[in-house]
């Protein structure tokens, strides 16, 4: 099948992307790893021994970074509807994190504890219809916040990708009800033309 003009442009941009080349050199599964690395350097998110959840983890770029940062005494629980190859210090549950069966597996994994940090680089399958894609993105974030409120330790942090647009201001307002501080970041590995930003919410209030 012939490539479209847009797919050819994406492929050309991808193969010349310095973060793609760096990821290949450093052994990371995706260029998105550098987004989380920069966020951690700025906001001091990770500590050795932490219990971390990665929502929407495949192919594993963020889980890979998280697993290295929590170390052998920590543990990452990654979940995605897509399969993901094994990683050091990472456990993986395949499925929809809102399904009752998957929710139960998450609680079983926690064994009565809660997460020290929840991260999410999840994005919907892009249709090309901006309004629909934005609505899907915000829906994922709302589902993630519901999970956060049920499984995050008081005082802990939540980090997630958000596309700026319809619903994003209302979401930030809702997020501030549950966190002491909410910041917006734009890591260098996030392409300038993209509407994506990253939310760093700290000081979870378990109300």
NORVEN-V754020 format. One record per run of one state. SS is the DSSP state (H for helix, E for strand, L for the rest). FROM is the first residue (numbers start at 1). TO is the last residue. Records with the same first field share a line. If there is no record, write none. Layout:
# NORVEN-V754020
SS=FROM-TO + FROM-TO
This chain:
# NORVEN-V754020
L=1-4 + 17-17 + 27-32 + 44-50 + 56-60 + 71-74 + 81-89 + 95-99 + 111-114 + 121-129 + 164-167 + 176-178 + 186-195 + 205-207
H=5-16 + 18-26 + 33-43 + 61-70 + 100-110 + 130-151 + 168-175
E=51-55 + 75-80 + 90-94 + 115-120 + 152-163 + 179-185 + 196-204
